Amino acid sequence: MTTQTAIVIGGGQTLGAFLCKGLADAGYRVAVADLNGTNAEAVAEEINATRGVGRAAGFAVDATDETAVDALAQAVDTTFGRSDLLLYSAGVAKASPIWDFPLKDFQRSLDVNLTGYFLCARAFARLMRRDGIRGRIIEINSKSGKVGSKYNAGYSAAKFGAVGLTQSLALDLADSGITVNALMLGNLLKSPMFQSLIPEYAKKLGIPEDQVEQTYIDKVPLKRGCDYQDVLNVLLFYASDKASYCTGQSINITGGQVMF
């Protein structure tokens, strides 16, 4: 049986690194791609050391740069010879009320959360179609792609856009047997991204910073934040043949906080 290859954009740290290791455990060879090439190589080296030599390789890429993304696709193709799963896990968020929201922060959010997804999906869809691979494209999205997020206009706008992109890609690629889905995450309370936003969230809510996490937990019917393992569990299903009849979907992993 041919070993499948997963490409993880934003795989050099935190959630992305966790998902790279989980995919390796599930039997994939993993192309770990990240803006920080050193981090990507470190994750790949850990996978190779603990799960078998040749299971992973690290690549530096700026997902917002067309030339860099196309070069990544060529490098992955040379290294592994096939592309079965593209996981777009790169993301940034800057919180600010709209009246103080810098244009550069808004544009950066669109570039990383939306344009990068488009560029990577395009590059790797080409490889999947070339080889007749009925592949998977999965984007890490957010509940902010379904409901507006106060003081997060740039992030929410980009994530809403990515839902539309996911549906459009799904239609474009259906005839090729390639499915495209988005995972709509709840609050990853322990992630560096969420932790970096706590001071702004405290101001937004008018509460002390040490009460922010509990406030967000209280909003969730299942009364806990979203864990990395929750994301991996759903990812592995939508990457598998068991989900071959699912495409263009935005799947909630929110503990019931968002239900549509």
N, C-alpha and C positions, 0 to 999 in steps of 0.2 A: 504494500500500500504506500502511495506517495505521501511523504511528509509535507503537510501544508505549511505555508509561510504567512506569518502575520506581520504587518508593518504598523508600528505604534508611533504616531506623531505626538510628541510631548511625553515620551517614555522615559526621560532621564531623571525624574524625581517624583516623589509623593504618589498620587493616585496612578499616574502613568507607569511608574516603575513597578508598582504593585500589580498592575494589570499585565505588564510584560512577563513578570514571573509566573503569574497565574496561567497565562497562555502557554508558557513553556511547560508548566506542569501538566497542562492538558494535551501536550504532544506537539505543539507548534514549534517550528523554528521561528525566531523572532528578530526582526530588524528594528532595533531600538533607535529612534530618530528624535533628536532634540536640538533646540537652539544652542544649548550647552553641550558641545560634542564630548567634552571630558566626562560629563555625567552620563551621557549615553553609553560611552565605552565602558564606564565602571559598572553600569547595570548589566551590560552584555557579558562582561568578564565574570560577574557574580553568577549569572545564569550558566555560563559555560563551566564554571568551577563546581557548581552544585548539581547541575542537571545534565552534564555531558558536553564535551568539547564539540564545537561547531554548531551548537544549538542557537547561538545568537551572535549578532554583530552590531556594533554601535556606529551611528552616522550623525554628523553635524548637519543641521538644516535650518534655514530660516523659512518657515512655512508660508510667510507672506511674500516671498520672493519667487517669482515664476521660474527664473533660470535655476535657482537653487533647488526647487522642488523637482523640476524635470531632471536635474543631475542626480538627485536622490533616487528617483525611480530607475534611472539607468544603473546606478551603483547597486541597488537592491537586486535588480535583474541579473547583473553580472555575478553577484555574490551567491544568490539563492536560486536563480533560474525560473522563479515563478512567484506570483503574488495572489494569495487566496483571500486574505482578510486585511482590509485597511481600517484601522481604528484611529479616528482623529480625536485626540485627547488634549490638544494644546488649548490653552485658554488664559485670559487675563480679565481682571475686573478692577475698576477704579470707581469708588463711591464718592458722590458729591451731589448736592442739590442742583437742579437744572440752572438756576441763576448764577451758579459759580462753576459750572461744568466746563473745563477747558476743552476746546475743540480738539486739541492733540490727543487727549485722553479718549474722547468719543471715537475719533478716527482709529486710534490704536486698537480699541475694542472691536471695531468692525474688521480691521485688518486681520487680527489674530483669530477671532472667534468665527468669522464668516468667510472672508476672502481666502484665508489659509485652508479652510475646509474645502472650498471650491477647487483650489489649485491642486490639492492632494488627491481629491476624488477624481478629478479629470485625469491626472497623470497615471494613477494606478488603475482606473477603469480602462484606459487604453491598453495596458498590459494584460488585464484580465480578458478583454475582448480579443486581443491578438491571439491569445493561447486557448480561447474557447473555455475559459474557466468560469464556472457559475459561482462567482465569488460573493463576498460580503463587504459592504461598506457600512461602518457604524460610527456615528458621531456621538461624543459625550456632550450632552446638552444640559439643561437645567430646568427646574420648574419655572425659572424666570423667562423661559421661552414659551410659556403658556399663560402666565399672569404677570402683569407689570410689577416692577420692583422699585420701591421708593428710593430715591437717591442713586439708582443704578441704571439710569437711562441708556447709557452706552452698552452695557452688558446685556440688558433685557432686549434692546432693539436688535443687537446682533444675534441673540439666541432665537428670537422670534423669526428673524430672517433665515436662520439655519433650518428651522422647521420647514419653511417653504422650499428651501434648497433641497432638503432631504426628500420631500414629496416629488419635486421635479426630477431629481436624479433617479428616483425609483421608477418614474414613468419612462425616462430616457433609456434606462438599462434593463427594463423588464424583458424585452425581447432577447436579451443576451443571457437571461437567467441570473443576473446579478441583483441581489436584494440590497436595499438601502434603508437603514433605520436609525433613529435617534434615541438615546437613553436620557430621559429627563430626570436629573438627579435632584434629590432634596438637599438640605444643607449638610455639607460635609464639615461638621463642626470642628473637627480636629485638624483639618487641612490648613496649610499655610495661607491659602487664599482667604478662607473664612476668617482665620485669626487676624490677618492683616486688616480686615474690614471692621473689626470689633470696635475700635475707637469711633469710627463714623456711625456705626449702628447704635452705639451708646448715645451719641448726640441725637440721632434720629428718634430714638425711643424715649429719650429723657431719663435714662437710668444709668446706674454705675456700670462700668465695663465688666465687672465680675458677675453681673446678672444677665448679661446678653445671651450666653449659651442656654441657660435655663428658660429664658423667655422664648427662644426659638424652639426648644424642645416642647414647651407647653402648647405650641401651635400645631403639633403633629399628633393625630389621633393615636398612633402607636407609641407615642411618648418616648422617642429617641431620635437622635440624628441619623443621617445616612452614613453607613460605614463602607469602607473600600470593598469589603467582602460582598456586601449587598450588590454593588455594581458589577463585580466579577461574576456573581451567580447569574445575573440576567444577561450579561455580555456573552457568556459561554452558550447560553441557550440560543440567542439570536445569531450567533456565529455558526451554529450547528445545522445539520440537515433537518433537525426536528422543526426548525423555523423557516423551512424553505418556502412556505406559502404565506409568509408575512413580509410585506415590503411597504415602504412609505409611512411607517408607523412612528409615533412619538410615545415611547413607553415610559410611564411614570415609575420612578423608584423613590417615592416621597413619603412612605409611611402613611399614606392616606391624606396628606395635606393638599394634594391636587388629585382630582378624581376624574378628569376628562381628557 
